[in-house]
């Protein structure tokens, strides 16, 4: 991955938090900014194709109680 230098104006409080985290975790501040730029870049992506997301049919609407019961049953089975 080729890197390009840029200048960005940031809020002083945000920068202070990044500096603290970098010192605490032993990472360069630049890694935090590269990660943030990458996340921002991913959020701007758009796809022309329709997504092939399968439609699930549960035979009717799923209620909050149905979800609570399924989670409780799953937890009980895991124990």
PEWO-V857605 format. One line per field, one symbol per residue. ss: DSSP state (~ for helix, > for strand, _ for the rest). psi: psi as a letter, one per 40 degrees, with the letter a starting at -180 (. if undefined). burial: # if it has 9 or more other ideal C-beta (glycine too) atoms within 8 Angstrom, else .. A space follows every 50 residues. Layout:
ss = ???
psi = ???
burial = ???
This chain:
ss = ___________~~~~~~~~~~~~~~___~~~~~~~~~~~~~~~~______ _____________~~~~~~~~~~~~~~~_
psi = hhihiihhhihdddddddddddddefiidddddddddddddddeiihdii ighihhheeaihiddddddddddddddd.
burial = ..............#..##.##......#.####................ ................#............
